[in-house]
Amino acid sequence: MNSPDDGSRHSAGMARVRQFRPADAEAVAAVMVAAFKSFLPARNRQQVLDGFAPERLREGSTYGRRNATTVSYVAVEDGRVVGYISGSVNVHGFGTLSVIGVDPDCFHCGIGTLLMRKMVSFWRRHGMRKVSTCVSAHNSRALIFYLKHGFRPVGYQRDHFLEGVDEVILDRFF
């Protein structure tokens, strides 16, 4: 954690989590690009970052839809988007955490935990018995985050999304 006098953020106490809105797309794109740049190798980074283009985020939005099986949330602090999470549910009791990202200026400040709590509430509300996600094997910060939030490694996939980037598969039971 940063020291109190260095001007950086210190906790998620002022942050709030709400549903993603299409108007958030540019801010979310900036957060996700910064978050993923913090661990993705430069040689294949752009392919992943293109997935966070504002138009793609808007296209995937379920904002305002009733009974949506996919939902996305943003963490907002002082009017600024500082985190994003997206996940889904299905009729078989299996949920998925698609992605989570936090502004690197807010790492270790509780933003990810706020987002995860909101998503866990969504999964519980829909009666999920199990949730699955994956994390790049070299992203130890994210792997530790998932372990702290009840996920357990269940598999490993070489070159899963990108050549040279292996993924750890994680599950959490409710």
Phi and psi in degrees as a GROMACS rama.xvg file:
@    title "Ramachandran Plot"
@    xaxis  label "Phi"
@    yaxis  label "Psi"
@TYPE xy
-76.0177  155.815  ASN-2
-75.9737  152.42  SER-3
-59.6521  -22.6677  PRO-4
-102.473  12.3742  ASP-5
-92.8205  1.57708  ASP-6
82.213  1.8031  GLY-7
-93.8777  171.491  SER-8
-70.8969  150.905  ARG-9
-122.399  -25.6384  HIS-10
-159.143  169.578  SER-11
-92.8083  14.2103  ALA-12
-57.0367  -33.7497  GLY-13
-94.4672  -8.1578  MET-14
-81.4754  150.828  ALA-15
-133.541  154.77  ARG-16
-112.86  134.241  VAL-17
-143.336  168.831  ARG-18
-65.5432  141.63  GLN-19
-61.3544  138.165  PHE-20
-118.325  148.956  ARG-21
-52.218  -32.4468  PRO-22
-67.4786  -13.795  ALA-23
-82.7823  -7.6676  ASP-24
-55.2461  -45.0468  ALA-25
-64.9761  -43.9687  GLU-26
-66.0568  -41.5827  ALA-27
-64.2555  -42.7743  VAL-28
-56.8416  -44.0966  ALA-29
-63.2865  -42.5955  ALA-30
-63.4774  -46.8508  VAL-31
-66.9826  -39.6736  MET-32
-61.8419  -46.2255  VAL-33
-63.2967  -43.4028  ALA-34
-64.0627  -45.7657  ALA-35
-75.101  -29.9278  PHE-36
-62.6579  -24.7084  LYS-37
-68.2803  -15.6212  SER-38
-137.439  -15.9608  PHE-39
-79.4178  136.602  LEU-40
-62.6739  142.188  PRO-41
-60.0311  -33.121  ALA-42
-63.3532  -27.8686  ARG-43
-129.407  21.3814  ASN-44
-67.905  -42.938  ARG-45
-59.7057  -36.8294  GLN-46
-59.0671  -40.8775  GLN-47
-72.2477  -45.0577  VAL-48
-62.8899  -31.3678  LEU-49
-60.3028  -27.6073  ASP-50
-68.244  -15.0392  GLY-51
-102.962  17.7094  PHE-52
-61.691  140.458  ALA-53
-51.5171  -40.3006  PRO-54
-65.3658  -34.137  GLU-55
-69.3016  -40.1173  ARG-56
-63.1791  -42.435  LEU-57
-64.7103  -41.647  ARG-58
-60.2584  -37.0226  GLU-59
-84.7192  -2.18872  GLY-60
-68.2892  136.257  SER-61
-110.701  18.3774  THR-62
-56.0007  129.538  TYR-63
84.28  -6.47466  GLY-64
-85.705  134.698  ARG-65
-80.7566  146.28  ARG-66
57.0361  34.5283  ASN-67
-67.0127  142.182  ALA-68
-92.369  -8.7965  THR-69
-124.631  139.494  THR-70
-141.669  149.588  VAL-71
-131.033  142.579  SER-72
-127.174  155.164  TYR-73
-122.435  148.574  VAL-74
-100.325  130.527  ALA-75
-122.65  131.175  VAL-76
-132.743  126.702  GLU-77
52.3225  38.9363  ASP-78
77.7647  5.42086  GLY-79
-116.95  132.974  ARG-80
-69.9275  125.134  VAL-81
-123.155  0.390531  VAL-82
-166.757  161.196  GLY-83
-150.397  143.014  TYR-84
-145.165  146.303  ILE-85
-141.897  137.909  SER-86
-155.157  175.984  GLY-87
-144.91  168.749  SER-88
-133.111  161.654  VAL-89
-141.225  171.745  ASN-90
-69.8893  -11.2441  VAL-91
-94.1593  6.25726  HIS-92
80.6842  21.5221  GLY-93
-117.067  120.093  PHE-94
-105.856  163.614  GLY-95
-133.752  136.162  THR-96
-98.5794  109.847  LEU-97
-76.29  -48.3116  SER-98
-163.236  149.839  VAL-99
-142.317  140.793  ILE-100
-150.114  143.621  GLY-101
-128.908  139.626  VAL-102
-52.6761  126.864  ASP-103
-54.9843  -27.2093  PRO-104
-66.1787  -15.3448  ASP-105
-112.878  9.75594  CYS-106
-56.6471  142.403  PHE-107
65.1497  27.166  HIS-108
-116.032  4.03823  CYS-109
93.5501  0.141228  GLY-110
-64.5321  -46.2013  ILE-111
-59.5607  -40.1962  GLY-112
-64.6274  -41.7362  THR-113
-59.3978  -45.1329  LEU-114
-64.0878  -43.3538  LEU-115
-63.5629  -41.5533  MET-116
-58.3534  -42.9039  ARG-117
-63.7527  -41.9111  LYS-118
-68.5322  -39.5118  MET-119
-60.7495  -39.5657  VAL-120
-61.1289  -41.4116  SER-121
-60.7026  -47.8934  PHE-122
-63.053  -42.9725  TRP-123
-65.4095  -42.0537  ARG-124
-57.9476  -31.2009  ARG-125
-97.1837  8.65482  HIS-126
69.5576  31.3088  GLY-127
-68.5519  141.185  MET-128
-100.603  -19.5096  ARG-129
-152.075  144.713  LYS-130
-130.128  143.642  VAL-131
-127.785  150.825  SER-132
-155.078  -179.547  THR-133
-143.822  159.783  CYS-134
-142.882  142.555  VAL-135
-58.6515  130.87  SER-136
-57.3748  -30.2245  ALA-137
-87.4357  -2.08586  HIS-138
-91.4362  74.1081  ASN-139
-62.7445  -34.0869  SER-140
-59.7447  -46.3511  ARG-141
-70.0375  -39.0825  ALA-142
-60.0859  -44.182  LEU-143
-62.3578  -41.368  ILE-144
-56.8095  -49.0277  PHE-145
-62.9975  -41.9584  TYR-146
-60.677  -41.8917  LEU-147
-63.9266  -22.0579  LYS-148
-105.222  24.4547  HIS-149
87.4191  2.88928  GLY-150
-82.3995  147.58  PHE-151
-129.573  139.179  ARG-152
-64.1871  135.225  PRO-153
-128.709  -5.76591  VAL-154
-174.154  174.74  GLY-155
-143.749  131.527  TYR-156
-125.624  120.358  GLN-157
-74.2758  140.748  ARG-158
48.8652  41.791  ASP-159
-65.9846  -63.4009  HIS-160
-91.7326  -36.4719  PHE-161
-136.851  146.563  LEU-162
-61.8706  129.658  GLU-163
88.3562  -1.3096  GLY-164
-121.886  105.36  VAL-165
-85.5371  154.818  ASP-166
-123.328  140.698  GLU-167
-96.4821  126.884  VAL-168
-90.5047  133.209  ILE-169
-128.228  144.273  LEU-170
-127.107  154.311  ASP-171
-137.05  130.742  ARG-172
-100.977  149.617  PHE-173
